Amino acid sequence: MDRAVSILDGILGWLVLFGVKYLETKDFEKAMEATLNVAKGLLFGDLGELERRSRRYTEILRAIALGYSRWGLIRDYLAVKGMKTPEPRLYELLKNLKKRGWVEEENREYRLADPVVKLILRGS
């Protein structure tokens, strides 16, 4: 169970889902894979909604998942992806992601609020 708590960062909803899947399979790896597959389905639905507003949202989240946690690094990541973004626009995008609970900011560094999102975005 400690391993599941570590992977899912103690987030209750994911732990409950993992527990149900573990009871069904009696196998840690299968239960974790099933949990992450459910999370992936939910995440991609939510990301699709964000992407309808701006493709930059998903790329900003992916940048943060990959460790580009500072403003300038995120801006440079977007530029490399062919999405040169004016500073006021990047500010608004990050502000919206914080407001919607996707991103947290501390000491001028950004991180994803849900570690499961980070796992999934790193792998996609």
N, C-alpha and C positions, 0 to 999 in steps of 0.2 A: 504494500500500500504506500510506503514511503516513496517508492519510485514513481508511482502514479501521481502523488502529491507534488513531487519535484517536477515532473514533466508538465503537468497541468497547472502548476503554480498555485495549487490549493484553491482554485476557483470552483466553488461548490457545484454549479451546474454541470461542468465537465466531469467532476468527480462522481456525481450521481450517475450520469450517463455511463461513465466507465464502469462503475459498480454493477449496473444492470447488465452491461455487455459481459462483464467478467462472470457474473452468475450464470449467464446463458452459455458461455464457452468454457469456463474454468481454465482459461489460457490467457496469461497476461498480454502477450504480443497480439493475439487476435482481438482481445478486448480493446487494447489501445488503438490498434489499426481501425477497428470499427468506430471508435469514438472520434478519431481524427477524420475519418471519412464523413461522418455526420457533420462535424465542425466545418469541413471543407465545403460541403454542399451549402450549408447556411452562409458561410463566408462568401462564396462566389456569387450567391444571390444578392447579398448586401453590396458586394463590390460592383456588381452589374448596375445596381441602382446608383451608386456613387459615380460610376463611369459615364452614366447618361448625363450627369452634370458636367463632368470634366475628366478626361483620361488622366490628367495630372494627379488626381486624388489617389488612384491606385498606384501610380508610379512613386508618389511620395511615400505611401505606406510600404511599398517594396523597398525603397531606399532605406527607410528607417529599419526595416527588418534585416537588411543586409549590413547594418552597422553605420550607415551614414547618418549620424545623429545630430549633427550641427547644421545650422542654417546654410552656411556656405557649401558644405558637402552635399546637402540635399539639392541646392541650386545647381551645383556642378553635375550631379547625377542626372538631373532632368535635362541639362544641356547636352550631355553625352547621348541621352536617349532621343535627342532631336526636339526637345521641348524647352527651348530657351524661354525663361519665365521672368518677366519684370518683377523686381522686388516687391512692389505693392501687391501684385497678384499672388506671389508666393506667401506673403504675410496673410492674405485673406484665406487662401487655401488651408494653411496650417491652423489658422484661427478656427475655421469651420470644422476641421478634423478634431481639434481639441473640444470644441463645443458639442460635437456629436459623440464624444467619448472614445474615439478611435486612438487618439494620441494624448500623451501627457508630456508636460515640459517641466524640467527641473534643472536649475543651473545652466540655462541656455542650451540644454540638450533635450532632444525629443526621443521618446520611446513609445512603443505600442502598448496600449493599456492592457491588452489581452495577449499573454505569451503564446497561446495556441495560434493566434493570428500570425505571430512571428514565425512559428514553426512551419505553418502552411505556406506563407509567402516566400520563405526561404527555399522551399521545395518546389514551388511552381514556376 
